[in-house]
Amino acid sequence: MTSSEAPAAARAPSRKGLFVPYILLATLVVLWSAGWFWVRDRATREMDAWLAAEAAAGRTWTCADRSISGYPFRIELRCASLAFARADSRFTLGPVTAVVQVYQPRQGILEVAGPFHVEQDDLVGDVTWTSLKGSFHGASEGFVRASLVVDALKGTAHEAGQPEIAFSADHLEAHGRPTPGRFASDGAVDLSLRVAKARVPLVDPFVGNTDPADIDLDATVNRATTLHTGTVARELEAWRRAGGSLDIALLSLAKGNRRVQAHGSLALDSSHRPEGQIDLRAAGVEAIVGQIMGQRFGAEKGALIGNLVGQFLSGGRRGRAEAEADAAPKGDPALKSLPPLRLSEGRLMLGPFPIPNVEIPPLY
């Protein structure tokens, strides 16, 4: 080996390979960035097309100061406020944020700030809350589930010529999912509603206490897929014609020592009035009847009527279960079966007896 060949043999290896990971990373960042901006532009175009289609159908959505951000992993839509208007109603909302992950475009999260103002014909409502969050999990053939959670709900509603109704609730949850085995064939959707510590002062005098109420509802809406964003009258009529109905698996309402549980089915008749039958079980019925009758006939006669109703519902005798219920804490009295509540041809009947001076109006 000559002296000139020795340095060449000892030459250090090339370091170009050290830069390959950084080049690949930079290429990936550029491609991901280009893909994100393409997805954002496509979302913008689809949103504009949807808004135009809604406007052509008579439904106007206004997203103030709309922006789409969230780079690099999210698509985040923000509206400084959201407004909706159509022929029969309109509403406004505070700031709205909707978020989807780029790698999970069928799953979305929604956050909405109040206040909420709605006008439906002569009915006006205003609602506020401290937190409102929703989520949606979609699928290629519909959706998997949708949820809404609200904390510290408070609002009022009033109609022209009627007293204002105030209401509030500490917590509200609503969940929906396709009914297993029936969504594709019947368009059925399962609903679950939970309301904690609800207050409606207007009804307190009729119930006889001012305790907050806890409400639980598990139900199935048949033909729910026929419902869209048209006017209330048009959507309800389409739902009625499709054979829509509401199957109540359980409705539970507890207000102090007054409790009601119900199950049954409701639909709409040809005159657009609710029809169906609800089976009831209740506790504290005597006190409710006595309270209502006492406002008309005096406290003493009201209490007497309430006791007579209680004896009628229990068959005029006290069984072992009722004796055990008397020994139980007053907050958990035993439920008594009531005659079924039937809605038919605009009349409300408790068992075979029509409830006087009560007429069920058409919903639309």
C-alpha positions, 0 to 999 in steps of 0.5 A, a space after each residue: 500500500 502506498 502512502 497516498 492510498 492510506 488516507 483514502 482507506 481511513 476516510 470517515 463514513 458518510 453522515 448523510 444517513 443521519 439526516 434521512 429521519 429528519 427529511 422523512 419527518 419534514 415530508 410527513 409534516 408537509 403532507 399532514 399539513 396539506 391534508 389538514 387544510 384540504 379537510 378544512 376547506 372541504 368542511 367549509 364547502 360542505 357547510 356552506 352547501 348545507 346552509 344554502 340548502 337549509 335556506 332554500 327550504 326556509 330555514 336560516 342558520 346564522 353563525 356569527 364570526 365563523 372560524 375553523 381551526 384546530 390544526 394539527 389534529 382537530 377540526 374546530 368550528 366556532 361561532 360567536 353566536 348561533 341563530 336559527 329562524 323559520 316560518 313558525 319559530 326562531 332561537 338564538 344561542 351564545 358562543 358555540 364550539 364543535 370539535 371533531 378529531 381528524 382521525 375520527 370524523 364521525 365523533 363530535 363534541 359540542 359545547 354551547 354557552 347561553 343564553 338561549 332565547 326561543 320564540 314559537 308562535 306566541 310562546 317565548 322562552 329564555 334559558 341559561 346554564 353553567 355548562 352544556 356539553 353534547 357528543 355524537 358518535 356517528 356510523 356509516 348507516 346512522 349513529 351509535 349514540 348521542 348525548 347531552 349534559 346540562 348543569 345548573 339549568 334555569 329558565 322561564 317560559 310565557 305565552 301571551 295572556 298567560 302567567 310566566 312559568 319559571 323552572 330550574 334543574 341542578 342537572 339534566 342528562 339526555 341520551 339517545 341510541 338506535 334501538 337494537 334490531 329495530 332501527 333499520 326496520 322501524 326507525 326506532 330510537 331509545 331515549 333516556 332522560 334524567 333530571 335532578 332537583 327540578 323545580 317548577 314553583 307553579 305546580 307546588 301548590 297543587 302537589 302540596 310541597 316545595 321539594 325539588 323533583 327527580 325525573 327519570 324517563 326511559 322510552 322508545 320513539 318509533 319512526 324517529 327517522 322521519 323527523 327532521 328540521 322542518 316546521 313542527 306541524 309538518 314534522 309531527 304530521 309526517 311522523 303520525 302518517 308514518 305510524 309514529 308512537 312513543 313507548 314509555 318503558 318507565 316514567 318516574 317522578 319523585 317530589 318529596 314523599 309524592 311519587 309517580 311511576 308510569 308506563 304505556 304508549 302514546 301516539 297522535 290521532 287524525 285530529 292531531 291530539 295525543 291518544 293512548 293509555 298510561 298505567 300508573 302507580 303512585 304514592 301520596 295521591 291522597 295528599 295531592 287530591 286533598 290539596 287540590 280539592 282543599 283549594 276549592 272546598 276548604 282544607 277539611 273537606 279536601 282532606 276528607 275527599 283525599 282520604 276517600 280516594 285513598 280508600 277507593 284506590 286501596 280497595 277499602 282495605 289495608 293489606 300487609 304491604 300497606 302496613 309495612 309501608 306505614 312503618 317505612 320512612 316517609 320518604 319512601 312510601 309504597 306505590 299504589 296502583 291507579 286506574 289507567 289514564 286513557 287519552 281518547 278523542 280529546 278526552 282524558 279518562 281515569 279508568 272508566 271515569 272521564 275527568 271533567 273540564 279537561 279537554 286535550 287540544 291538538 298539538 298542531 
